[in-house]
Amino acid sequence: MNAERLHRVLVEPRVSEKATALGEQPQKQFVFRVVKDATKPEIKQAVELMFGVQVEHVRVCNIKGKQKSFRRQRGRRPGLRKAYVCLKEGYDIDFMGRE
């Protein structure tokens, strides 16, 4: 896979209470929002390329957008795809830049 595609696979890291708790566990899982058509091998290669770590496995979750209404107009929020990335022993990703 080309490097340009791998740089576009990861959209953003998901920083929430749940994601932070997963990162602090001994398994070192991190949550990323990824593009809709990303595959597990692409996500693994993208994380390894961008952060210089080794990935043990990747789990992917598709989340449907909620239906919302505004006055009499019904609409739908966009869905998203999340990747739960588990790192190998001894590797870590530091988003906050702490020492």
Contacts in CASP RR format, 6 or more apart in sequence:
PFRMAT RR
TARGET T0000
AUTHOR 0000-0000-0000
METHOD contacts of the structure
MODEL  1
MNAERLHRVLVEPRVSEKATALGEQPQKQFVFRVVKDATKPEIKQAVELM
FGVQVEHVRVCNIKGKQKSFRRQRGRRPGLRKAYVCLKEGYDIDFMGRE
1 41 0 8 1.000
1 42 0 8 1.000
1 45 0 8 1.000
3 49 0 8 1.000
5 42 0 8 1.000
6 42 0 8 1.000
6 45 0 8 1.000
6 46 0 8 1.000
6 49 0 8 1.000
6 50 0 8 1.000
7 46 0 8 1.000
7 49 0 8 1.000
7 50 0 8 1.000
8 35 0 8 1.000
9 34 0 8 1.000
9 35 0 8 1.000
9 38 0 8 1.000
9 42 0 8 1.000
9 43 0 8 1.000
9 46 0 8 1.000
10 32 0 8 1.000
10 33 0 8 1.000
10 34 0 8 1.000
10 43 0 8 1.000
10 46 0 8 1.000
10 47 0 8 1.000
10 50 0 8 1.000
11 32 0 8 1.000
11 33 0 8 1.000
11 34 0 8 1.000
11 35 0 8 1.000
12 32 0 8 1.000
12 33 0 8 1.000
13 19 0 8 1.000
13 30 0 8 1.000
13 31 0 8 1.000
13 32 0 8 1.000
13 33 0 8 1.000
13 95 0 8 1.000
14 31 0 8 1.000
14 32 0 8 1.000
14 33 0 8 1.000
14 82 0 8 1.000
15 95 0 8 1.000
16 31 0 8 1.000
18 31 0 8 1.000
19 30 0 8 1.000
19 31 0 8 1.000
22 29 0 8 1.000
22 30 0 8 1.000
22 31 0 8 1.000
22 84 0 8 1.000
23 29 0 8 1.000
23 30 0 8 1.000
27 86 0 8 1.000
28 86 0 8 1.000
28 87 0 8 1.000
28 90 0 8 1.000
28 91 0 8 1.000
28 92 0 8 1.000
29 84 0 8 1.000
29 85 0 8 1.000
29 86 0 8 1.000
29 87 0 8 1.000
30 47 0 8 1.000
30 84 0 8 1.000
30 85 0 8 1.000
30 87 0 8 1.000
30 93 0 8 1.000
31 82 0 8 1.000
31 83 0 8 1.000
31 84 0 8 1.000
31 85 0 8 1.000
32 43 0 8 1.000
32 47 0 8 1.000
32 82 0 8 1.000
32 83 0 8 1.000
32 85 0 8 1.000
33 80 0 8 1.000
33 81 0 8 1.000
33 82 0 8 1.000
33 83 0 8 1.000
34 43 0 8 1.000
34 60 0 8 1.000
34 81 0 8 1.000
34 82 0 8 1.000
34 83 0 8 1.000
35 81 0 8 1.000
36 81 0 8 1.000
38 46 0 8 1.000
38 60 0 8 1.000
38 81 0 8 1.000
38 83 0 8 1.000
40 58 0 8 1.000
40 60 0 8 1.000
40 83 0 8 1.000
43 58 0 8 1.000
43 60 0 8 1.000
43 83 0 8 1.000
43 85 0 8 1.000
44 55 0 8 1.000
44 58 0 8 1.000
44 85 0 8 1.000
47 53 0 8 1.000
47 55 0 8 1.000
47 85 0 8 1.000
48 54 0 8 1.000
48 55 0 8 1.000
51 93 0 8 1.000
53 87 0 8 1.000
53 88 0 8 1.000
53 91 0 8 1.000
53 92 0 8 1.000
53 93 0 8 1.000
54 87 0 8 1.000
54 88 0 8 1.000
54 91 0 8 1.000
55 85 0 8 1.000
55 86 0 8 1.000
55 87 0 8 1.000
55 88 0 8 1.000
56 86 0 8 1.000
56 87 0 8 1.000
56 88 0 8 1.000
57 86 0 8 1.000
58 83 0 8 1.000
58 84 0 8 1.000
58 85 0 8 1.000
58 86 0 8 1.000
59 83 0 8 1.000
59 84 0 8 1.000
59 86 0 8 1.000
60 81 0 8 1.000
60 82 0 8 1.000
60 83 0 8 1.000
60 84 0 8 1.000
61 81 0 8 1.000
61 82 0 8 1.000
61 83 0 8 1.000
61 84 0 8 1.000
62 79 0 8 1.000
62 80 0 8 1.000
62 81 0 8 1.000
63 79 0 8 1.000
63 80 0 8 1.000
63 81 0 8 1.000
63 82 0 8 1.000
64 79 0 8 1.000
65 76 0 8 1.000
65 77 0 8 1.000
65 78 0 8 1.000
65 79 0 8 1.000
65 80 0 8 1.000
66 76 0 8 1.000
66 77 0 8 1.000
67 74 0 8 1.000
67 75 0 8 1.000
67 76 0 8 1.000
67 77 0 8 1.000
68 74 0 8 1.000
68 75 0 8 1.000
68 76 0 8 1.000
68 77 0 8 1.000
69 75 0 8 1.000
87 93 0 8 1.000
END
